[in-house]
Amino acid sequence: MKITTLAAIFGISVFQLYRIKEDYEEHKSVKKLRNGILGWLIGLFIAILIISMF
């Protein structure tokens, strides 16, 4: 159970990082980049909380 959860979270994290990179290359917008990173960090924090519950 834990391994599949970790794999899913890792996949999501990689996807988020890729999306942040795309946003940065497309727009060069600092605000949009900051929001993307903030969203990724919040997602990571929630994922860690979920894992720690098991």
N, C-alpha and C positions, 0 to 999 in steps of 0.2 A: 504493500500500500504506500509506504513512505517513498520508495524508489520511484514509482510512477508519478506521485505528487511532485517530487523534486524535478523529475524529467519535464513534466508539464510546465512547472514554474520556470525552469531554465529556458525552455522553448519560448515562453511568453517574454521573458527578459531579453532574449536575443532579438526577438521580433520587435520589442519596444525600442531597443538600442538602434536597430536598423531603421525604424521609423523616425527616430530622433535625427539620425544621420541624413535621411532623405529630406526631412523638414529643413535642416540646416543648409543642405546643398541647394535646395529649391529657393528658399526665401532669404537666407542669411539674416533671419530675424531673431534677435537676442531674446525677445519676450517669448516667442513661440518655442524656442529651444529650451528656455528656462522652464516653461510649463511642461514640456515633454519630459524633461529630466525629473521634475517634481512629481509628475504622475508616475513615472517609473519607480522612484524611491518609495512613494506611498504604496504602490502595488507590491514592491519587495517587502516592505514592512508588514503588510497584511498577510503575505505569504508566509513570512517567518512566524507570525502569530498563529496561523492555521497549523503549521508544522509543529509548533511547540505544544499545541493542544493534544496531539496524538500521543 
